[in-house]
C-alpha cells in the first residue's frame, strides 16, 4: 500500500475527517487535500458490497478521499478524476477486476455529482475559512466560484 491519510471518524456525521493535509502525485497531477476535509468513504451501494468493498474499507478510503476532493475542487476533468481513482485503487492493492467495476460505476454515476451545488459551495467556504492561513492554501486549488458566491 502507498501512503495513507490520517483520518478521524465522526459518529455524528457518519464521515471521516482528515487530520492533516494529504498530498499525493498521481498520473502527473499533484493533489493536496486540506486538513479538516470530511467525506463519507467510497460511495459504493449496499448491493455491491459483496463483490467490491464496504464504503469504509481500508483499500478504498484513500482513493475515495482524493477522488472526492477532486470532485469538489475540479482541479482536473471528471474523466481525469475517475482515472486517478482507478490508478489509486490499483496502487492501493485493489485487484484489476474490482478496480474496473468501481471505475465503471463512477464513470456511469459520477455525472450526477460533478457540479457543485449551493450546499457544496457553502461547505467549501467553511472549509476554506478553517485552512485559509495554512502554508498549503494555494495548493488546495479551491474552486474560484466559492469566493464569488458570497
N, C-alpha and C positions, 0 to 999 in steps of 0.2 A: 504494500500500500504506500501511496505517496503521502505527503504532509497533510495532516488533518486539522480542521479548525477547532478552537477551544469554544465549547458551547455550554449553555446553561439551560436546562428545561424549565418551563413555566407551566405549572399545572393549571393556573387560572386561564391562560390563553391557549393552551394546547399547542404551543410553539416553542421553538428553541431560540435563544438569544446568543449572538456572537459576543464573546467576552473580550476579544482583542481583534484588531484588523487581521483579515486573512488575505494574503497576497499569493497569487499563482499566475504563471505564464503558461498558456496552453494554445496550441495552434498559432503561435506567434502573437497572441494577444495577452497583454498584461492586465489582469483583473485584480482590483483591490476592493474587497467587501468591507464596509466600515463596521467597526465595533458598534454594538447595540442593535445591529440589523436583526430582525426577527423573521422567521419563516416556519412553515409547517411541514418541514421534511419534504420528501418526494410525493408528488401528487399522483398516487397510484390508487386506482379504485379498489375497493374491498374484494371484488370478484377476481381481480388479477393477482392478489397477494399470494395465492398458492403457486402460481407459475413464475412470479417475479420476486418481489420483496414487499415487506410492510413499509409504510412511509418513513419510519424512523430506523430502518436497518442501517448498520454502520457502513455497508458497501455503497449506499446511495445518498447518505447525508451530505457529504462534501460536494459531490457533483450537483445535487439539488440546490445547495446553498449558492454556488456560483451561478447556476442557471437562473435561479430566482432573482438574484441581483441583476443579472444581465437583462432579465425581463422588465425590471424596474427602471434601470438606467439607460437602456437602449444603446449601450456603448458599441454594440455590433448589431448586425441584422438578426432577425428572428432565426433565419436558417443557420447563420453562423453560431448563434447561441445554442441552438439544438445540436449542432455538430460538436461544439465544445462539451456539451453534456455527454454526448456519446464517447468522445475521447476520454473524458474524465472517468466515466463509468468503467471503461476498459482498463485504464491506468490504475484504477482503484480495485481491480481484481474481479469485476463482473464479467462473466463469460459472454462470448460474442452473441449467442442466441438471445439471452435476456437483455443485453445492451441494445440489440437491434429492436426487440419488442418495445422497450421503453422509448427508444428514439422514435420509432414509428408512431406510437401513441401520442408523444409530444408533438410531432410534426402534424398529426391529424387534428389534435385538440387545442394546441397552443395558440392558434389564431384568435380564439375567444378570450384569451388572457393577455395578449400582447399590448394592447393600448391601455395606457394608464387612465383610470377614471378619477373622479374627484376625490374619492377615498384614498386611492393610491397616492395621488399628489399631496394630500394632507399628511399622509404617513411619511412621505419623503421629506416634506418640510419639517416635520417633527424630528425626524432622524437627523436632518441637516443641522438643526439647532443644537443637537447633542454633540455633533462632531465638527462643527464649523471652525473650531480652534485647533484641531488636530493637524499635525505636520503633513499628513497624507490627504488633506481635504481635496486638493485638486486631482489626486489620483483616483478618487471615488467615482468621478465622472457623473455627478448628479445631473439629471436632465435639465436643460435650461428652463423648461416650462414651469418648474416648481417655483422659480423666482419671479415668474411673470403672472402667476395666478393670484397673487396677493391683492 
